[in-house]
Amino acid sequence: MNRGIFVLAAACALFAACSKPPAETASVGGMDTADPAARGAELLAPFKAELREALMAGMKDGPATAIKVCSGQAPGIAASLSVDGVKMGRSSHKLRNPANAPPSWLEPIIERWAASEIRADEETRLDNAVLELEDGRHGYAEPIFMQPVCLTCHGSGLADGIAEQIAALYPEDQATGFSAGDFRGVFWVEF
């Protein structure tokens, strides 16, 4: 097996392990009364799965293709799933793409999680966050932790071709200098 594919497969398995499973959904009188955390996790699951699949496919052709997935396909995946009053995306305290700036309700969560300096490999983990927003809506966020394969584009020492491609796409990039296990950002959804 190609080493790059093996590393990518291992990273994807770790990526999936970083997310907490959704909570149970209760049923009252035949109607779902899902708690907001369970509903948020349920709504984000297809986004995370589609993004993971797109990145895996991109990495088969190399990091340059994976960068194109993040810059081109990821926003489209989020947009295609942001329907019927649902809005979702990714964000971070160190943005690569300014279009991924967090909604105002998410800013204090990201700041708190970034300040905690909790790592994926530590026993204490960050809990997913759920907030009640205006008009009966909810905001839900899950932390993203750096996987080793992510260092190709988000680590301290980027290869010249990768660094140049990122600089061309994202002239104000702040999303480098991470180590494996670092808090990288969040998946979020409003519903």
Secondary structure, DSSP 8 states (H G I E B T S, - for coil): --HHHHHHHHHHHHHHHTS-------EETTEE---HHHHHHHHHHHHHHHHHHHHHHHHHT-HHHHHHIIIIIHHHHHHHH--TT-EEEEE-SS-SSGGG---TTTHHHHHHHHHHT--TTSSS----EEEE-GGG-EEEEEEEE--GGGHHHHSSS--HHHHHHHHHH-TT-------TT-EEEEEEEE-
